[in-house]
């Protein structure tokens, strides 16, 4: 499984693994909706620890998630991005649009 959702009280982790590209959009959208629909969740964390590749469609999905999280009063944090993954965000200036830990 390339996308897993793990609930921990008021936090939810969306754990991505492997190659994450356009073919994963439905799985990512489903994970995002699970995270957003849980009323107890205050922080959504997307964990990139096991990501080996990502393309711009993932950034688009994260921008949508950020907008929807903001509207729902939830924060969004991107966790454990490797240097290579972080560079994908930096190339388009998207690193300034997200919180990284």
VENJOCOR-V330964 format. One record per backbone hydrogen bond with DSSP energy under -0.5 kcal/mol. NH is the residue of the N-H (numbers start at 1). CO is the residue of the C=O. E is the energy in kcal/mol with one decimal. If there is no record, write none. Layout:
nh:NH co:CO e:E
nh:NH co:CO e:E
//
This chain:
nh:4 co:15 e:-2.2
nh:6 co:13 e:-2.8
nh:8 co:11 e:-3.4
nh:11 co:8 e:-2.3
nh:12 co:43 e:-2.2
nh:13 co:6 e:-3.1
nh:14 co:12 e:-0.5
nh:14 co:45 e:-3.4
nh:15 co:4 e:-2.9
nh:15 co:13 e:-0.7
nh:16 co:14 e:-0.6
nh:16 co:47 e:-2.4
nh:17 co:2 e:-2.0
nh:18 co:50 e:-2.9
nh:20 co:18 e:-0.6
nh:20 co:53 e:-3.3
nh:21 co:19 e:-0.6
nh:24 co:21 e:-2.4
nh:25 co:22 e:-1.9
nh:28 co:24 e:-2.5
nh:29 co:25 e:-2.7
nh:30 co:26 e:-2.4
nh:31 co:27 e:-2.2
nh:32 co:28 e:-2.6
nh:33 co:29 e:-2.2
nh:34 co:30 e:-2.1
nh:35 co:31 e:-2.2
nh:36 co:32 e:-2.7
nh:37 co:33 e:-2.3
nh:38 co:34 e:-0.8
nh:39 co:37 e:-0.7
nh:41 co:38 e:-0.9
nh:42 co:10 e:-3.5
nh:43 co:10 e:-1.9
nh:44 co:75 e:-3.2
nh:45 co:12 e:-3.1
nh:45 co:43 e:-0.5
nh:46 co:77 e:-2.7
nh:47 co:14 e:-2.6
nh:47 co:45 e:-0.6
nh:48 co:46 e:-0.6
nh:48 co:79 e:-2.5
nh:50 co:16 e:-0.8
nh:51 co:48 e:-1.8
nh:52 co:18 e:-2.1
nh:53 co:18 e:-1.3
nh:55 co:20 e:-1.1
nh:58 co:55 e:-1.5
nh:59 co:55 e:-0.8
nh:60 co:56 e:-2.2
nh:61 co:57 e:-2.1
nh:62 co:58 e:-2.2
nh:63 co:59 e:-2.4
nh:64 co:60 e:-2.0
nh:65 co:61 e:-2.3
nh:66 co:62 e:-2.7
nh:67 co:63 e:-2.1
nh:68 co:64 e:-2.5
nh:69 co:65 e:-3.0
nh:70 co:66 e:-2.6
nh:71 co:67 e:-2.0
nh:72 co:68 e:-1.5
nh:73 co:70 e:-1.3
nh:74 co:69 e:-3.1
nh:75 co:42 e:-2.7
nh:77 co:44 e:-2.6
nh:78 co:99 e:-3.0
nh:79 co:46 e:-3.1
nh:79 co:77 e:-0.5
nh:86 co:82 e:-2.9
nh:87 co:83 e:-1.9
nh:88 co:84 e:-1.2
nh:88 co:85 e:-0.5
nh:89 co:85 e:-1.2
nh:90 co:86 e:-2.2
nh:91 co:87 e:-2.4
nh:92 co:88 e:-0.8
nh:93 co:90 e:-1.2
nh:94 co:89 e:-1.9
nh:95 co:89 e:-0.9
nh:96 co:93 e:-1.0
nh:97 co:94 e:-1.7
nh:98 co:95 e:-0.6
nh:99 co:76 e:-0.5
nh:100 co:98 e:-0.5
nh:101 co:78 e:-2.5
//
